[in-house]
C-alpha cells in the first residue's frame, strides 16, 4: 500500500458531466498536480485494460454528478386526460364563481328583506359565519356540475379497448405468441 498524505481542492458538486477541475497537492509532490475530467471516474463507469488504479472518492451519495443529473420521470398523461383535467378545472372555477355570487346575493337579500319575513327566522344583519354556511349550501346544491362519472366512464372505455386489442387476431404474432 502506498502511503500518501495530501489534499484535493476541487469544484463544488454540480451536474455538469463535461467539466471538472481540481488540484492535488501533497508533501511528497513539490508542485500541485492539475486534474480534469479525464482523471475523474463517474459512478457506474467500467475501467478496462488497466492493472491497477489508485482512487479517491471525491463526491459521494447525492452529491455525485450522476445523481445530480438524474431527473424525476415525467408523468404520462394522455391528451384526453389533459383536456378533461383542464375542462374540469374550468368547471370548478365557474362553480366557485356561481357559489360566491349566489352566497353574496343571498346575504344582500337577507339583509334587505329579513324584517319583512319574520316567519323564516333569519337575521337582518348576518355575519361572516352565515356567509360561509351559505357558500357551503350552494356548493352542495351545485356539486352536480363536476362530472365524476365522466372519469369513471373513460376508465371503462379504456378497459373495453384493451380487451378488444387483446382479442384482435390480426395483430397476433405466431413466433412469440404475444398479441
Buried (B, 14 or more C-beta within 10 A) or exposed (E): EEEEEEEBEBEEBEEEEEEBEBEBBEEEEEEBEEBEBEEBEEEEEEEEEEEEEEEEEBBEEEEBBEBBEEEEEEEEEEEEEEEBEEEBEEEEEEBEEBBBEBBEEBBEEBBEEBEEEEEEEBEEEBEEEBBEEBBEBBBEEBEEEEEEEEBEEBEEEEEEEEEEEEEEEEEEEEEEEEE
